Amino acid sequence: MRRLLTVICTLLLSASVSGQPIKSRPVGFDDFRSLLEAAGYEAFGFDLSELLEGPGRYDMTVYIKEYESGVEIRSREFPCGPNKLLVSDFPEKVRGEILPGEMADPQAGIYMLAKKLTIGFYPSGTDSTAMLNFSIPEMREASQRLKLRSVTSSSGYTLTKYCTRPFGIDSFEAGKFIPLVFYGSMWFDAEHNLFRFCGENEIAPDLSGEIVGNIPHFYVIGIEFTPKQEPTNLKNN
């Protein structure tokens, strides 16, 4: 009798569960995040707003530095202009056409402010290169093709795969290069017979640490803020 009651309860529960419909719901960006990352899309965001405080301005330059066996072999620089774009930076004949509603701060005469920086990576369509994009909204955006290098195992198998790590960011210092994102090749671990990219979750700004010493080829993407030399007749904002 007890066994019969157990069978009946099980059937009733199964019927109850089977009667519950699976409802659809709207798909948001978070639903696509894992798909994008699996396809090679990654993005890093950085807040630049604290550098807007105070009277001075900084000229911004983004750098892409390439390293081989721990030695820098190439550096590309991308001037991005001042972190505060003033109305007075425009030719005089254009200034009158700029409406207050178009300015970030009409009273201070500031047309635009650099509030954030985004650095992203995405596939180029070939195994030998990847694409990098950086953006300081309304200031500058650029895409660059990064050359990739394959790694060969002891059995002769080759792999071309790069991974990212953020840097541990030091305190800000004007005129000093600030590394932000590390983009490096996997390496072959002969002792364990596998390809690896493991170690620190954050890269030390001076490139010390085990993970960097193992990676044969990598890029460092960062930014530098240089105090802007203003004309003597221009009042700082």
N, C-alpha and C positions, 0 to 999 in steps of 0.2 A: 504493500500500500504506500509506504514512504517513497519507494522508488517511482511509483506511478505519479505521485504528487510532484516529485522533482522533475520528471519529464514534462509534465503539464506546465509547470512554472517556467521551465526553460523555453518551451514553445511560445508561451505568452510573452516573455521578454523579447524573444527574437522577432515576434510579430510587431511588438511595440517599437523596436529599434528600426526595423525595416520600413516602418511607416513614416519615419522622419525624413523629410526631403533635404537634399543638399542645396542650399540657396546660393545664388550668385551674388557677388558684391563688386563694387567699383574697384578697379585696379589702380593703385597709386605708384609713385616713384619708388618707394621702398620695395615693392614687389619686383621691380626690375633691377634693383641694385645687385643682387647676387648674379643675375644673368650678365649684367654689364661687366662685373669684375671677372667672371669666368671667361668672358670674351676678350679680356685684356684692357678694359677701360677702368682707369683709376683717377681720382682727383683729390687734391689736398688744398685746404683753404687756410688763409692767414689774415689776421686782423691787423690793419695798418693804422687804425684810427688814433691810437695813443700818440703817434708821431705828428698828428695834426695839432696837438696842444702846444701852446706857446707861440711866440711871435715869429719865429724863423721858418724857413722853408728848406726842403731837401731835394736835390736832384736824385732821381731813382734810376738805378741801372740793374737790370736782370742779367745774370751770368749763367752760362752753361759750360761747365768745365769737364773735360774728358780725361780719364786716367787709364793708364796701362801699367799693370804690376805695381800699383801704388804711386806711380809718377805721373804728374800732370803733363799731358802731351798737346793739349789744345784748349783754348778758351775763347768762347764767343760772347760778346757783350751786346746788350740791347738797351740803349738809352730810352727811358720812359718819361722824361720830363720832370717837372717839379711835382711834389705831392700836394701842393696848393696851386691851382691855376687861377691867376688873377685876371680881371677884366683888362688891366693895364698891360698884360702880356700880348694882347691883340693889337694889330695896327689901329692907329687912331681913327681912321675912317670907318672901321668896323664896330668900334665900341658903342657907338650910339644906336646900333641895331640890336644890341643885346638887351632884352627886357628883364626887369627885376625877377619875374617869375621863372626865368631860365637860369638864375644864379643860385648857387648853393648858399651864399650869404650876401645878399645885396648890400647891407650896411657896411660890411668890411670890404666889399668889392671883390669877393671871391667867386669865381665862375664855377669851379669844379674842385672836388676833393678826392684824394686817393684813399679810400676807406678799407679796401681789401685786395688781396692778391690770390688768384687761383692758379694752381699748377696741375696739369692733367696729362695723362698718357693714354694713347689709343693705337690700335693696330694700323699699320700702313698698307696692308694688303700683300706684303712680301715678308718672307722669313728673315731677310737680311737687314731690315730697318724697322724702326718704330717711330711714331709721331709724338711729339711733345707740344703742348699748347700752354701758354701762360696768358693771363688776362688781369689787368688792372682796369676795372670797368670805366669806360669813357675816357681813359687815359691812353692805354695801349694794349693791343692784343697781337700775339704772333704765334705762328706754328713753325716748328723746326723738325726736320727728319734726322733721327739719330741712327747711326750705323751700329749694327749689332755684330757680335762675333760668336762663333760656335765653340763649344768645348767638347773634347774627345775623351771617351772613356778608355780604359786599358784594353778593352776588346775591340776598339775601333768605332764604336757607336758615337755619333755626334748629336749634340743637343744645343739648340739656340733658345734660351729662355732667360728673361730678365725679370727681376723683382724689385720692389720698392721698400724703402724704410724712411721714416721721418728723422730729422736730426734733433738732438736735444739742443734747444736754442739757448745761446748765451744771452746775457744782458746786452741791451743795445749799446753800440758804440759807433758814433758817427765816423764815416770814412772807412769802416771795417766791413769786409765781405761777410755776410751772414748766410751760411749754408742752410738750406731748408729741406730739400728732398734728395735722397740717395737712390740711384737707379743703376743696379748692377747685375752682372751675369751670374748664373749659378756656376758652381765649380764641381769638379769631380773628386770625390773622396776615395782614393785608391785603397785605403785601409778597410773601408766598409763596402767598397765596390758600388757606390751610388752617387748620384748628383745631389748637391745640397745647396741650400740657401737658408741657413739657420744661425742663430746667434742673438745678438742684442736686438731688442725691439726698437731702440733708438740709437742712432749713430752719433758718436762723439764728434763735436765740431772739428777737432784736430785730426780726425780720421784714425785715431788710435782704436784699438780693440781687435778682437780675433776675427770678426766677420770680414772686415775690410782687408786684412792681410791675406785672406784666402781667395778673394775675388779677383780674377785676372783682368777684368775690364769693367769700368763703371763710369757713371756721370754724376756730377754734383750740380744741383740747380739751386741758386740762391740769389740774394739781392744785396745791394749796397746803397746806403743813403749818404750823400755828400752834401754838407751845408752849401746852399746856393749862394753864389756871389751876386748880390743885388746891385743894380746901378745906384750910384750915390744919391741920385735925385728921386729914387723910388722908396717910399716909406714901406717898411715891412708890415705884413698883415699876419 
